[in-house]
Amino acid sequence: MKSLQTGGANNGGTEAVNGLIELHRRIARGFRNRENYRLRMLLIAGGLDQPPPQV
């Protein structure tokens, strides 16, 4: 049986982003506004921190 040759390519980056999205999807269950949820996912995927809530 011949092994699959990938030339060193893998999907590690995609899996890492997917893991972050899944984690924060569970955290963000309370978002009622789809746009807020979308923005949260973009912030997470970009590696930005969510700003502290305004008091």
N, C-alpha and C positions, 0 to 999 in steps of 0.2 A: 504494500500500500504506500502510495506517495503522499508526503506531507504537503500541506498548503504553504506556499511561499507568498509572504505579504510584503517583502522588501522593507520590513521594519515599520510599516504603517500599523496603527492601531486606533481604536476608538476611545481611548482613555479620557481625552478631553471632553468628548460628548457625554460620556458616562458621568464625569465629575459634575458637569453643569446639570445634567438630569437629576443627580442625587441632591444637589442644592435646591432645585425646583421642587422636588418631591418633599424634602424636609420643610421648606417654607410654605408649600401648599397645605401641609397639615397644620402648620402654625397659623396660617391665614384663613382658616375656615370661617372665622367670624366676619370677614369682609362681605358687606352686602352690595357694595358698588364694584362692578366688574372692572372699571377703569382703575380704581385704587389697587385692586389685585394685580392687574397688568403692570402698573407702575412699580409695585413692590417686586415683582419677578424681574423686571428690567434692572432695578437697583441691585438686586442680589446677584444676577448674572454678570453685572459689570464690576462687582467687587466693591461697590460703594456702601457706606453705612447709612442706615436710615437716620434722619435727623431726629434729635430729641423732641418730644411733644412740646408744643407751645403752652405755657401756663398762663 
